[in-house]
Amino acid sequence: MLALRRVLESIEKGLEGLAQRTKDMQRLLDNLEQALAVEQTKARRAPVRKKAIRRTPAKKPSARKRPSKSTGTDVVLAIIGKSRKGATTAQIKAKTGYSERKIWDIVNRLKKQGKIKSEKKGVYMKA
């Protein structure tokens, strides 16, 4: 009988410990729910503010003019214009270092614009 009583007492102590832990957990859960409720009310009340956009003042254009960069078209047109007998694609390639494809594209563009003409096959003169 004595052994049964001791077992029951130990079970009772274990249950009391569990009951205490349950109360502690309940208290923590209540605190958490209150904190969440406060956060939700703050979120509802606080107006959403947009970040201010900083605008830099517009830069004034410089008084002096910059020299314009010469384009591939300008370079090829200058080479063709300087030659009296006309310029071939090989001569243009030697002077500029451009690829044949680039030279052909530029020559075709200049022909369409009417700035150069084909004197004979592969020889181009300024129009």
C-alpha positions in Angstrom: 0.0 0.0 0.0 2.8 2.3 0.8 4.4 1.9 -2.6 1.1 2.7 -4.3 0.8 5.9 -2.2 4.3 7.0 -3.3 3.5 6.4 -6.9 0.3 8.4 -6.7 2.2 11.2 -4.9 4.8 11.4 -7.7 2.1 11.4 -10.3 0.4 14.2 -8.4 3.6 16.2 -8.3 4.1 15.7 -12.1 0.6 16.8 -12.8 1.1 19.9 -10.7 4.3 20.7 -12.6 2.4 20.3 -15.9 -0.4 22.5 -14.7 2.1 25.2 -13.8 3.8 25.0 -17.2 0.4 25.1 -18.9 -0.5 28.3 -17.0 2.9 29.9 -17.9 2.4 29.0 -21.6 -1.2 30.5 -21.5 0.2 33.7 -20.0 2.9 33.9 -22.7 0.3 33.3 -25.4 -1.9 36.1 -24.0 1.0 38.5 -24.0 1.8 37.6 -27.6 -1.8 38.1 -28.8 -1.9 41.5 -27.1 1.4 42.6 -28.8 0.0 41.5 -32.2 -3.2 43.4 -31.6 -1.2 46.6 -30.7 0.9 46.2 -33.9 -2.2 45.8 -36.0 -3.8 48.9 -34.6 -0.6 50.9 -35.2 -0.4 49.7 -38.7 -4.0 50.8 -39.4 -3.5 54.2 -37.8 -0.1 55.2 -39.2 -0.4 56.8 -42.6 1.9 55.4 -45.3 4.4 58.1 -46.2 6.1 58.0 -49.5 9.8 58.7 -49.7 10.7 62.1 -50.9 12.3 62.1 -54.3 15.4 64.2 -54.5 15.6 66.0 -57.7 18.9 67.3 -58.8 19.0 70.7 -60.3 19.1 70.7 -64.1 22.6 71.2 -65.4 23.3 74.3 -67.5 24.6 73.6 -71.0 28.2 74.5 -71.3 29.0 77.7 -73.2 31.6 76.2 -75.5 30.7 73.7 -78.0 32.4 70.3 -78.0 33.8 69.1 -81.3 31.6 66.4 -82.7 33.0 63.0 -83.1 33.6 61.9 -86.7 31.5 58.9 -87.6 32.6 56.1 -89.9 30.5 57.6 -92.6 32.2 60.9 -92.3 35.7 59.3 -92.5 34.8 57.2 -95.5 33.2 60.2 -97.3 36.3 62.3 -96.6 38.6 59.7 -98.0 36.5 59.4 -101.2 36.3 63.2 -101.5 40.1 63.6 -101.3 40.9 61.2 -104.1 40.7 62.6 -107.6 40.4 59.3 -109.4 38.0 57.8 -106.8 38.7 55.4 -104.0 38.3 51.6 -103.9 37.2 49.6 -101.0 40.7 48.2 -100.6 42.1 51.8 -100.3 39.4 52.7 -97.8 40.2 49.6 -95.8 43.9 50.4 -95.7 43.4 53.9 -94.6 40.7 53.3 -92.0 41.2 49.7 -90.8 37.5 49.0 -91.0 36.2 45.6 -92.0 35.0 45.1 -95.6 31.4 44.6 -94.3 31.4 48.0 -92.5 32.9 49.7 -95.6 30.2 48.2 -97.9 27.5 49.2 -95.5 28.8 52.8 -95.4 29.3 53.0 -99.1 25.7 51.7 -99.8 24.3 54.3 -97.3 26.2 57.1 -99.0 25.0 56.0 -102.4 21.4 56.0 -101.2 21.9 59.5 -99.8 23.3 60.6 -103.1 26.7 61.8 -101.6 28.8 59.4 -103.7 28.5 57.7 -107.0 30.0 54.6 -108.5 32.5 55.6 -111.3 33.1 52.0 -112.3 32.8 48.7 -110.5 34.5 49.1 -107.1 35.6 52.7 -107.6 33.6 55.5 -105.8 33.7 59.2 -106.4 32.1 62.1 -104.6 28.9 63.1 -106.3 
